């Protein structure tokens, strides 16, 4: 009887443990900054092109013809960027950072007119819209680039 009771007891616990669900560990939650980086640059970086649907507007005037080959590549893992086709506005490469506490504005490193200023960005599907103002530089140098910019590029 003692052996039967022990066997029954072991079988009962074995069957009870088989039905027990183990709780899966929850993946770590991403921070708001990680989500914003992913939105802007994806997981591997994104290259944005002016293409046929994009534009460069200064003071609401389309100036896309001056930047037909504009390309903006943004990398999130090391917060770097490269550009081509707009050497008068952007450095060819550098780093970027969020304008704290906002996660919808970035600031590019460098000394070109689009550097060291707040650039608002909006991501809509594959399209990225950059909005910024280039102030009149001290002494009025390079004032021809002064103005309010809106640039629409498409990621690919």
C-alpha positions as CSV (number, residue, x, y, z in Angstrom):
1,X,0.0,0.0,0.0
2,X,2.8,2.3,0.9
3,X,4.4,1.8,-2.6
4,X,1.1,2.4,-4.3
5,X,0.6,5.6,-2.4
6,X,4.1,6.9,-3.2
7,X,3.7,5.9,-6.9
8,X,0.3,7.7,-7.0
9,X,1.7,10.7,-5.3
10,X,4.7,11.0,-7.8
11,X,2.4,10.5,-10.8
12,X,0.1,13.2,-9.5
13,X,2.9,15.8,-9.1
14,X,4.3,14.8,-12.5
15,X,1.0,15.3,-14.3
16,X,0.4,18.6,-12.4
17,X,3.8,19.9,-13.4
18,X,3.2,19.0,-17.1
19,X,0.3,21.4,-17.3
20,X,2.1,24.2,-15.7
21,X,2.9,27.1,-18.1
22,X,6.2,28.7,-17.8
23,X,6.1,32.4,-18.1
24,X,8.0,33.8,-21.1
25,X,10.4,36.6,-20.2
26,X,9.1,39.9,-21.5
27,X,11.5,41.6,-24.0
28,X,13.0,44.8,-22.6
29,X,10.9,47.8,-23.4
30,X,12.5,50.4,-25.7
31,X,13.1,53.9,-24.4
32,X,11.4,56.9,-26.1
33,X,14.8,57.8,-27.5
34,X,15.4,54.4,-29.0
35,X,12.0,54.5,-30.6
36,X,12.7,58.0,-32.1
37,X,16.1,56.8,-33.4
38,X,14.4,53.8,-35.0
39,X,11.8,56.1,-36.6
40,X,14.4,58.4,-38.1
41,X,17.1,55.9,-39.1
42,X,15.6,52.4,-39.0
43,X,17.7,49.6,-37.5
44,X,20.5,49.8,-40.1
45,X,20.4,53.4,-41.2
46,X,18.3,54.9,-44.0
47,X,19.3,56.9,-47.1
48,X,16.9,59.6,-48.1
49,X,16.8,61.0,-51.6
50,X,15.2,64.0,-53.2
51,X,13.9,61.9,-56.1
52,X,11.0,63.0,-58.2
53,X,8.5,63.5,-55.3
54,X,10.8,65.4,-53.0
55,X,11.6,69.1,-52.8
56,X,13.8,71.8,-51.3
57,X,11.9,74.9,-50.4
58,X,13.4,78.1,-49.0
59,X,10.9,80.7,-47.9
60,X,8.2,78.6,-49.6
61,X,9.9,78.9,-53.0
62,X,10.8,75.6,-54.6
63,X,14.6,75.5,-55.1
64,X,14.8,71.8,-55.8
65,X,16.6,72.5,-59.2
66,X,19.7,73.6,-57.2
67,X,19.8,70.3,-55.3
68,X,18.8,67.5,-57.8
69,X,21.2,64.9,-56.3
70,X,20.5,65.7,-52.7
71,X,21.0,62.6,-50.5
72,X,20.8,62.5,-46.7
73,X,21.9,59.3,-44.9
74,X,21.2,59.0,-41.2
75,X,22.7,56.2,-39.0
76,X,21.2,55.7,-35.5
77,X,23.7,53.3,-34.0
78,X,26.4,55.9,-33.8
79,X,24.3,59.0,-34.5
80,X,26.2,59.9,-37.7
81,X,25.1,61.3,-41.0
82,X,26.4,61.8,-44.5
83,X,25.0,64.1,-47.2
84,X,25.7,64.8,-50.9
85,X,24.3,67.2,-53.4
86,X,23.9,70.2,-51.1
87,X,27.5,71.3,-50.1
88,X,26.4,74.9,-49.5
89,X,23.9,73.8,-46.8
90,X,25.2,70.6,-45.2
91,X,28.5,69.1,-44.2
92,X,29.4,66.0,-46.2
93,X,29.4,64.0,-42.9
94,X,29.2,64.4,-39.2
95,X,27.2,63.5,-36.1
96,X,23.8,64.4,-34.9
97,X,21.9,64.5,-31.6
98,X,18.4,65.1,-30.4
99,X,17.5,68.5,-29.2
100,X,16.7,67.6,-25.6
101,X,14.0,67.1,-24.3
102,X,12.3,66.9,-27.7
103,X,12.7,63.8,-29.8
104,X,11.3,65.4,-32.9
105,X,14.3,67.7,-33.5
106,X,17.9,67.0,-34.3
107,X,21.0,69.1,-34.5
108,X,23.8,68.3,-36.9
109,X,27.5,68.9,-36.2
110,X,29.6,71.1,-38.4
111,X,29.9,74.6,-39.6
112,X,27.7,74.8,-42.7
113,X,24.4,76.8,-42.5
114,X,22.3,73.7,-41.6
115,X,24.7,72.8,-38.7
116,X,24.3,73.7,-35.1
117,X,20.6,74.7,-35.5
118,X,17.4,72.9,-34.5
119,X,16.0,70.8,-37.4
120,X,12.4,69.5,-36.9
121,X,11.7,66.2,-38.6
122,X,8.5,64.5,-39.5
123,X,8.4,60.9,-40.8
124,X,5.4,60.0,-42.8
125,X,5.7,56.5,-44.3
126,X,9.0,56.5,-46.3
127,X,9.0,60.3,-46.5
128,X,11.1,62.5,-44.2
129,X,10.4,66.2,-43.9
130,X,13.1,68.5,-42.4
131,X,12.2,72.0,-41.4
132,X,14.7,74.6,-40.2
133,X,15.7,78.2,-40.4
134,X,19.1,79.5,-41.4
135,X,19.8,82.7,-39.6
136,X,21.6,85.6,-41.1
137,X,25.2,85.1,-40.2
138,X,27.2,87.7,-38.4
139,X,28.5,90.3,-40.8
140,X,25.9,89.3,-43.4
141,X,28.3,86.7,-45.0
142,X,26.6,84.0,-47.1
143,X,23.2,85.7,-46.6
144,X,22.0,84.2,-49.8
145,X,21.3,80.9,-47.9
146,X,19.4,82.7,-45.1
147,X,15.7,81.6,-44.8
148,X,13.2,79.1,-43.7
149,X,13.7,75.7,-45.3
150,X,11.5,72.7,-45.8
151,X,13.1,69.6,-47.4
152,X,11.1,66.5,-48.3
153,X,13.1,63.4,-49.1
154,X,12.1,59.7,-49.5
155,X,13.9,56.8,-47.8
156,X,14.9,53.8,-49.7
